[in-house]
């Protein structure tokens, strides 16, 4: 989908959010998932999908969004982005997406804290990046503060690079082991020749209804006539290479790693083209 189409969809969804405003629903019966959202959200947008990801974190009633950490990179803040291995992007400069976060806090009447993480790459996998400017330290400190102050383990979803999470772990590994319930890394590629730049938190299901429509629904709303499409986290073993790439394989043995399984990618893509807009239209501040 072209950039203009993404922007048009984003504008439509923002409008629908406002049109579907309604009184606050009764307290949900389920326990909300405490969540930190680490995102490479820029303003102006580099990938408008990041805006939509963040709307979901605000709007899904199953999610208790505790913090937003902006994982931005120095190369993309230039008039022409020149990140090694990627084609030049002349549509800059861009800055961390504080403006869209502020807009979502206003729309949803929230005060979710937001901070930027370091812009530079890590010097080594063990780098604590203590030499980063004070402004860029705030994102790492926000992760640690949120974990430290939470009475329960927190989940982290990472839509950008894993840099802010890795740096926070390097600083306080024991805190992570005690307070991190699950880390969701949204990364990977279908082609071994392409290295991706950078899951299922809410417990919802992707289904095909009896009339052929595709929808994303809460587990309790799955009908007997629905066909559930693959959309699961599978136990796996992971081998990480020095350059950040990794290989994996399914396993039946105990493991701390899971990988997202969507079955037939083309079928999953066709289903989500219909189900995702329907889900976002259902959101109300």
TORKOL-4160 file (C-alpha; in steps of 0.2 Angstrom, whole numbers, padded with zeros to 4 digits, m for minus):
285
<pt num="1" X="0000" Y="0000" Z="0000"/>
<pt num="2" X="0007" Y="0017" Z="m0005"/>
<pt num="3" X="0011" Y="0030" Z="0008"/>
<pt num="4" X="m0004" Y="0041" Z="0003"/>
<pt num="5" X="m0016" Y="0027" Z="0005"/>
<pt num="6" X="m0009" Y="0024" Z="0023"/>
<pt num="7" X="m0011" Y="0042" Z="0027"/>
<pt num="8" X="m0028" Y="0042" Z="0020"/>
<pt num="9" X="m0033" Y="0027" Z="0031"/>
<pt num="10" X="m0025" Y="0035" Z="0046"/>
<pt num="11" X="m0035" Y="0051" Z="0044"/>
<pt num="12" X="m0051" Y="0041" Z="0041"/>
<pt num="13" X="m0048" Y="0031" Z="0057"/>
<pt num="14" X="m0044" Y="0047" Z="0067"/>
<pt num="15" X="m0061" Y="0053" Z="0061"/>
<pt num="16" X="m0070" Y="0037" Z="0065"/>
<pt num="17" X="m0063" Y="0038" Z="0083"/>
<pt num="18" X="m0071" Y="0054" Z="0086"/>
<pt num="19" X="m0087" Y="0050" Z="0077"/>
<pt num="20" X="m0089" Y="0034" Z="0088"/>
<pt num="21" X="m0086" Y="0043" Z="0105"/>
<pt num="22" X="m0097" Y="0035" Z="0118"/>
<pt num="23" X="m0099" Y="0035" Z="0137"/>
<pt num="24" X="m0086" Y="0025" Z="0146"/>
<pt num="25" X="m0090" Y="0006" Z="0146"/>
<pt num="26" X="m0093" Y="m0003" Z="0163"/>
<pt num="27" X="m0077" Y="m0010" Z="0170"/>
<pt num="28" X="m0071" Y="m0026" Z="0161"/>
<pt num="29" X="m0072" Y="m0043" Z="0169"/>
<pt num="30" X="m0054" Y="m0047" Z="0163"/>
<pt num="31" X="m0037" Y="m0041" Z="0170"/>
<pt num="32" X="m0029" Y="m0028" Z="0159"/>
<pt num="33" X="m0012" Y="m0031" Z="0153"/>
<pt num="34" X="0001" Y="m0018" Z="0159"/>
<pt num="35" X="0011" Y="m0013" Z="0144"/>
<pt num="36" X="0026" Y="m0003" Z="0138"/>
<pt num="37" X="0026" Y="0002" Z="0120"/>
<pt num="38" X="0043" Y="0004" Z="0112"/>
<pt num="39" X="0040" Y="0012" Z="0094"/>
<pt num="40" X="0050" Y="0020" Z="0080"/>
<pt num="41" X="0036" Y="0033" Z="0078"/>
<pt num="42" X="0042" Y="0049" Z="0070"/>
<pt num="43" X="0034" Y="0065" Z="0066"/>
<pt num="44" X="0031" Y="0068" Z="0051"/>
<pt num="45" X="0028" Y="0049" Z="0049"/>
<pt num="46" X="0040" Y="0038" Z="0042"/>
<pt num="47" X="0029" Y="0023" Z="0042"/>
<pt num="48" X="0011" Y="0027" Z="0047"/>
<pt num="49" X="0008" Y="0009" Z="0052"/>
<pt num="50" X="0017" Y="0015" Z="0069"/>
<pt num="51" X="0003" Y="0028" Z="0072"/>
<pt num="52" X="m0010" Y="0014" Z="0070"/>
<pt num="53" X="m0001" Y="0002" Z="0081"/>
<pt num="54" X="m0001" Y="0015" Z="0095"/>
<pt num="55" X="m0019" Y="0019" Z="0092"/>
<pt num="56" X="m0023" Y="0000" Z="0096"/>
<pt num="57" X="m0012" Y="0001" Z="0112"/>
<pt num="58" X="m0023" Y="0016" Z="0118"/>
<pt num="59" X="m0040" Y="0009" Z="0112"/>
<pt num="60" X="m0040" Y="m0010" Z="0116"/>
<pt num="61" X="m0049" Y="m0012" Z="0133"/>
<pt num="62" X="m0038" Y="m0026" Z="0137"/>
<pt num="63" X="m0022" Y="m0016" Z="0137"/>
<pt num="64" X="m0016" Y="m0005" Z="0151"/>
<pt num="65" X="m0003" Y="0007" Z="0142"/>
<pt num="66" X="0009" Y="0012" Z="0155"/>
<pt num="67" X="0023" Y="0021" Z="0144"/>
<pt num="68" X="0028" Y="0025" Z="0127"/>
<pt num="69" X="0046" Y="0025" Z="0122"/>
<pt num="70" X="0051" Y="0033" Z="0106"/>
<pt num="71" X="0065" Y="0023" Z="0098"/>
<pt num="72" X="0072" Y="0035" Z="0084"/>
<pt num="73" X="0088" Y="0035" Z="0075"/>
<pt num="74" X="0100" Y="0049" Z="0070"/>
<pt num="75" X="0101" Y="0044" Z="0052"/>
<pt num="76" X="0082" Y="0047" Z="0050"/>
<pt num="77" X="0082" Y="0064" Z="0057"/>
<pt num="78" X="0092" Y="0071" Z="0043"/>
<pt num="79" X="0084" Y="0079" Z="0027"/>
<pt num="80" X="0090" Y="0063" Z="0017"/>
<pt num="81" X="0091" Y="0048" Z="0028"/>
<pt num="82" X="0107" Y="0038" Z="0025"/>
<pt num="83" X="0106" Y="0023" Z="0037"/>
<pt num="84" X="0118" Y="0009" Z="0031"/>
<pt num="85" X="0110" Y="m0005" Z="0021"/>
<pt num="86" X="0094" Y="0005" Z="0017"/>
<pt num="87" X="0091" Y="0016" Z="0002"/>
<pt num="88" X="0092" Y="0035" Z="0004"/>
<pt num="89" X="0076" Y="0043" Z="0010"/>
<pt num="90" X="0074" Y="0061" Z="0004"/>
<pt num="91" X="0058" Y="0065" Z="0013"/>
<pt num="92" X="0066" Y="0070" Z="0030"/>
<pt num="93" X="0070" Y="0077" Z="0042"/>
<pt num="94" X="0059" Y="0069" Z="0055"/>
<pt num="95" X="0059" Y="0070" Z="0074"/>
<pt num="96" X="0053" Y="0058" Z="0088"/>
<pt num="97" X="0034" Y="0057" Z="0088"/>
<pt num="98" X="0029" Y="0067" Z="0103"/>
<pt num="99" X="0015" Y="0076" Z="0093"/>
<pt num="100" X="0005" Y="0060" Z="0089"/>
<pt num="101" X="0007" Y="0054" Z="0107"/>
<pt num="102" X="0001" Y="0070" Z="0114"/>
<pt num="103" X="m0014" Y="0070" Z="0101"/>
<pt num="104" X="m0018" Y="0052" Z="0107"/>
<pt num="105" X="m0017" Y="0057" Z="0125"/>
<pt num="106" X="m0030" Y="0071" Z="0121"/>
<pt num="107" X="m0042" Y="0060" Z="0111"/>
<pt num="108" X="m0042" Y="0046" Z="0124"/>
<pt num="109" X="m0041" Y="0058" Z="0139"/>
<pt num="110" X="m0025" Y="0049" Z="0145"/>
<pt num="111" X="m0009" Y="0055" Z="0152"/>
<pt num="112" X="0003" Y="0041" Z="0146"/>
<pt num="113" X="0021" Y="0046" Z="0149"/>
<pt num="114" X="0032" Y="0047" Z="0134"/>
<pt num="115" X="0051" Y="0049" Z="0132"/>
<pt num="116" X="0064" Y="0047" Z="0118"/>
<pt num="117" X="0078" Y="0034" Z="0119"/>
<pt num="118" X="0096" Y="0036" Z="0112"/>
<pt num="119" X="0097" Y="0040" Z="0094"/>
<pt num="120" X="0114" Y="0032" Z="0091"/>
<pt num="121" X="0118" Y="0014" Z="0088"/>
<pt num="122" X="0125" Y="0003" Z="0103"/>
<pt num="123" X="0144" Y="0001" Z="0103"/>
<pt num="124" X="0143" Y="m0017" Z="0109"/>
<pt num="125" X="0129" Y="m0029" Z="0115"/>
<pt num="126" X="0134" Y="m0024" Z="0133"/>
<pt num="127" X="0133" Y="m0005" Z="0130"/>
<pt num="128" X="0123" Y="0004" Z="0144"/>
<pt num="129" X="0124" Y="0020" Z="0133"/>
<pt num="130" X="0128" Y="0031" Z="0149"/>
<pt num="131" X="0136" Y="0043" Z="0137"/>
<pt num="132" X="0120" Y="0048" Z="0128"/>
<pt num="133" X="0113" Y="0065" Z="0130"/>
<pt num="134" X="0102" Y="0068" Z="0145"/>
<pt num="135" X="0087" Y="0070" Z="0133"/>
<pt num="136" X="0090" Y="0053" Z="0125"/>
<pt num="137" X="0092" Y="0045" Z="0142"/>
<pt num="138" X="0074" Y="0048" Z="0147"/>
<pt num="139" X="0067" Y="0033" Z="0137"/>
<pt num="140" X="0078" Y="0020" Z="0145"/>
<pt num="141" X="0075" Y="0028" Z="0162"/>
<pt num="142" X="0056" Y="0028" Z="0158"/>
<pt num="143" X="0057" Y="0009" Z="0155"/>
<pt num="144" X="0066" Y="0006" Z="0171"/>
<pt num="145" X="0055" Y="0017" Z="0181"/>
<pt num="146" X="0039" Y="0009" Z="0174"/>
<pt num="147" X="0045" Y="m0008" Z="0179"/>
<pt num="148" X="0051" Y="m0003" Z="0196"/>
<pt num="149" X="0035" Y="0005" Z="0201"/>
<pt num="150" X="0023" Y="m0008" Z="0194"/>
<pt num="151" X="0016" Y="m0020" Z="0207"/>
<pt num="152" X="0015" Y="m0033" Z="0194"/>
<pt num="153" X="0026" Y="m0040" Z="0180"/>
<pt num="154" X="0024" Y="m0029" Z="0164"/>
<pt num="155" X="0025" Y="m0034" Z="0146"/>
<pt num="156" X="0035" Y="m0024" Z="0133"/>
<pt num="157" X="0030" Y="m0023" Z="0114"/>
<pt num="158" X="0044" Y="m0017" Z="0103"/>
<pt num="159" X="0040" Y="m0011" Z="0086"/>
<pt num="160" X="0056" Y="m0002" Z="0082"/>
<pt num="161" X="0074" Y="m0009" Z="0086"/>
<pt num="162" X="0077" Y="m0018" Z="0102"/>
<pt num="163" X="0090" Y="m0004" Z="0107"/>
<pt num="164" X="0081" Y="0004" Z="0121"/>
<pt num="165" X="0076" Y="m0012" Z="0129"/>
<pt num="166" X="0093" Y="m0020" Z="0127"/>
<pt num="167" X="0101" Y="m0004" Z="0135"/>
<pt num="168" X="0089" Y="m0004" Z="0150"/>
<pt num="169" X="0092" Y="m0023" Z="0152"/>
<pt num="170" X="0111" Y="m0020" Z="0153"/>
<pt num="171" X="0108" Y="m0007" Z="0166"/>
<pt num="172" X="0097" Y="m0017" Z="0178"/>
<pt num="173" X="0096" Y="m0035" Z="0172"/>
<pt num="174" X="0089" Y="m0041" Z="0189"/>
<pt num="175" X="0075" Y="m0029" Z="0188"/>
<pt num="176" X="0070" Y="m0036" Z="0171"/>
<pt num="177" X="0071" Y="m0054" Z="0177"/>
<pt num="178" X="0059" Y="m0049" Z="0191"/>
<pt num="179" X="0047" Y="m0037" Z="0183"/>
<pt num="180" X="0047" Y="m0041" Z="0164"/>
<pt num="181" X="0033" Y="m0054" Z="0160"/>
<pt num="182" X="0035" Y="m0055" Z="0142"/>
<pt num="183" X="0045" Y="m0046" Z="0128"/>
<pt num="184" X="0037" Y="m0045" Z="0111"/>
<pt num="185" X="0049" Y="m0042" Z="0097"/>
<pt num="186" X="0041" Y="m0037" Z="0081"/>
<pt num="187" X="0054" Y="m0041" Z="0068"/>
<pt num="188" X="0059" Y="m0053" Z="0055"/>
<pt num="189" X="0058" Y="m0056" Z="0036"/>
<pt num="190" X="0052" Y="m0068" Z="0023"/>
<pt num="191" X="0067" Y="m0067" Z="0012"/>
<pt num="192" X="0084" Y="m0071" Z="0020"/>
<pt num="193" X="0092" Y="m0058" Z="0009"/>
<pt num="194" X="0082" Y="m0044" Z="0017"/>
<pt num="195" X="0086" Y="m0039" Z="0035"/>
<pt num="196" X="0071" Y="m0032" Z="0044"/>
<pt num="197" X="0074" Y="m0015" Z="0052"/>
<pt num="198" X="0069" Y="m0019" Z="0068"/>
<pt num="199" X="0011" Y="m0050" Z="0094"/>
<pt num="200" X="m0002" Y="m0056" Z="0103"/>
<pt num="201" X="m0004" Y="m0046" Z="0119"/>
<pt num="202" X="m0023" Y="m0044" Z="0120"/>
<pt num="203" X="m0029" Y="m0062" Z="0118"/>
<pt num="204" X="m0040" Y="m0058" Z="0103"/>
<pt num="205" X="m0043" Y="m0070" Z="0088"/>
<pt num="206" X="m0043" Y="m0068" Z="0070"/>
<pt num="207" X="m0059" Y="m0077" Z="0063"/>
<pt num="208" X="m0069" Y="m0080" Z="0047"/>
<pt num="209" X="m0087" Y="m0079" Z="0050"/>
<pt num="210" X="m0100" Y="m0090" Z="0042"/>
<pt num="211" X="m0105" Y="m0076" Z="0030"/>
<pt num="212" X="m0086" Y="m0075" Z="0024"/>
<pt num="213" X="m0082" Y="m0059" Z="0033"/>
<pt num="214" X="m0065" Y="m0058" Z="0043"/>
<pt num="215" X="m0065" Y="m0051" Z="0060"/>
<pt num="216" X="m0053" Y="m0049" Z="0075"/>
<pt num="217" X="m0063" Y="m0053" Z="0091"/>
<pt num="218" X="m0061" Y="m0056" Z="0109"/>
<pt num="219" X="m0059" Y="m0075" Z="0113"/>
<pt num="220" X="m0076" Y="m0074" Z="0122"/>
<pt num="221" X="m0084" Y="m0068" Z="0107"/>
<pt num="222" X="m0079" Y="m0082" Z="0095"/>
<pt num="223" X="m0095" Y="m0091" Z="0088"/>
<pt num="224" X="m0097" Y="m0109" Z="0086"/>
<pt num="225" X="m0099" Y="m0106" Z="0067"/>
<pt num="226" X="m0083" Y="m0096" Z="0066"/>
<pt num="227" X="m0067" Y="m0103" Z="0058"/>
<pt num="228" X="m0052" Y="m0097" Z="0068"/>
<pt num="229" X="m0036" Y="m0093" Z="0057"/>
<pt num="230" X="m0019" Y="m0096" Z="0064"/>
<pt num="231" X="m0013" Y="m0082" Z="0075"/>
<pt num="232" X="m0003" Y="m0089" Z="0089"/>
<pt num="233" X="0014" Y="m0089" Z="0098"/>
<pt num="234" X="0023" Y="m0105" Z="0096"/>
<pt num="235" X="0037" Y="m0111" Z="0107"/>
<pt num="236" X="0054" Y="m0111" Z="0098"/>
<pt num="237" X="0073" Y="m0111" Z="0100"/>
<pt num="238" X="0082" Y="m0096" Z="0094"/>
<pt num="239" X="0100" Y="m0094" Z="0088"/>
<pt num="240" X="0106" Y="m0076" Z="0087"/>
<pt num="241" X="0120" Y="m0070" Z="0076"/>
<pt num="242" X="0133" Y="m0057" Z="0080"/>
<pt num="243" X="0125" Y="m0045" Z="0067"/>
<pt num="244" X="0108" Y="m0046" Z="0075"/>
<pt num="245" X="0100" Y="m0059" Z="0063"/>
<pt num="246" X="0093" Y="m0075" Z="0070"/>
<pt num="247" X="0087" Y="m0092" Z="0065"/>
<pt num="248" X="0074" Y="m0102" Z="0074"/>
<pt num="249" X="0065" Y="m0119" Z="0075"/>
<pt num="250" X="0049" Y="m0125" Z="0083"/>
<pt num="251" X="0052" Y="m0135" Z="0099"/>
<pt num="252" X="0042" Y="m0146" Z="0111"/>
<pt num="253" X="0055" Y="m0143" Z="0125"/>
<pt num="254" X="0054" Y="m0130" Z="0138"/>
<pt num="255" X="0059" Y="m0113" Z="0132"/>
<pt num="256" X="0058" Y="m0094" Z="0135"/>
<pt num="257" X="0056" Y="m0090" Z="0117"/>
<pt num="258" X="0040" Y="m0090" Z="0106"/>
<pt num="259" X="0037" Y="m0085" Z="0088"/>
<pt num="260" X="0022" Y="m0078" Z="0080"/>
<pt num="261" X="0014" Y="m0091" Z="0068"/>
<pt num="262" X="0001" Y="m0084" Z="0056"/>
<pt num="263" X="m0001" Y="m0100" Z="0045"/>
<pt num="264" X="m0003" Y="m0096" Z="0026"/>
<pt num="265" X="0005" Y="m0078" Z="0025"/>
<pt num="266" X="m0006" Y="m0074" Z="0010"/>
<pt num="267" X="m0022" Y="m0080" Z="0018"/>
<pt num="268" X="m0017" Y="m0070" Z="0034"/>
<pt num="269" X="m0014" Y="m0054" Z="0023"/>
<pt num="270" X="m0031" Y="m0055" Z="0014"/>
<pt num="271" X="m0040" Y="m0058" Z="0031"/>
<pt num="272" X="m0032" Y="m0043" Z="0040"/>
<pt num="273" X="m0035" Y="m0031" Z="0025"/>
<pt num="274" X="m0054" Y="m0033" Z="0030"/>
<pt num="275" X="m0052" Y="m0037" Z="0049"/>
<pt num="276" X="m0041" Y="m0023" Z="0054"/>
<pt num="277" X="m0051" Y="m0008" Z="0047"/>
<pt num="278" X="m0067" Y="m0016" Z="0056"/>
<pt num="279" X="m0057" Y="m0017" Z="0072"/>
<pt num="280" X="m0051" Y="0001" Z="0072"/>
<pt num="281" X="m0069" Y="0007" Z="0067"/>
<pt num="282" X="m0075" Y="m0001" Z="0083"/>
<pt num="283" X="m0063" Y="0009" Z="0094"/>
<pt num="284" X="m0070" Y="0023" Z="0104"/>
<pt num="285" X="m0061" Y="0035" Z="0116"/>
